[in-house]
Amino acid sequence: MTGRRVADPAADCPDPVARTLVAAAFAAIESRYVLDRHQIAAAVLDADGTVHLGLHLDAMVGRAAVCAEAGALSAARLVTGAELIAVAAVRYPKPTEEAVARVVPPCGLCRELLVDHAPRLRGVVHDGTGLTLTPLAGLLPHKYVGTKWAPAPARP
C-alpha cells in the first residue's frame, strides 16, 4: 500500500456485477501496488459467483510481463470449470500521477486469450459516458481463428 488516498473507481459503476469486480480489482491492486512491478489487478467472475483475482507482473524484458487478466483467468481455471461471466481490470496511479485509479480495458492480447477461453465473457469498459459491461468479442471484431482447437459449440 502506498499510504496516499486513492478513490475506488467502483463508485462509478451503476451495474452491480461491474461494481463488484471493479471493487475487487481495486482492493487487490491497492494492497499490492509496487511501482514498475504491479500496477494493474484484474477480477474475473464465474457462473458460480466466485471472483478470481490476477496481478500484473512486470518484467525487465517487456514480452516476459504477464497481464493481470491472464493471471485472473489462470487463477479461475485452477479451481473451476464454470463459465466465466465478466472481467474488470483496475490500474493504480503512479506516485507522480493524480491519485485516481481507473478501469482499463484488456489489451489486445488479453482480449484474444479471454475470448479463446470464455467466448461470452463481458468486460467492464468506459463507453464514453461511464462504466459498463460489454461483450469482449465486440471489442475484438476480427478475432484470430486458427485450427488448433475445434470450434466451440454455439450456445443459445
Salt bridges, closest charged atoms under 4 A:
ASP46 OD2 - HIS52 NE2 2.75
GLU83 OE2 - ARG120 NH2 2.85
GLU83 OE1 - ARG155 NH1 3.50
GLU97 OE2 - ARG91 NH2 2.90
GLU112 OE1 - LYS143 NZ 2.62
ASP116 OD1 - LYS143 NZ 2.59
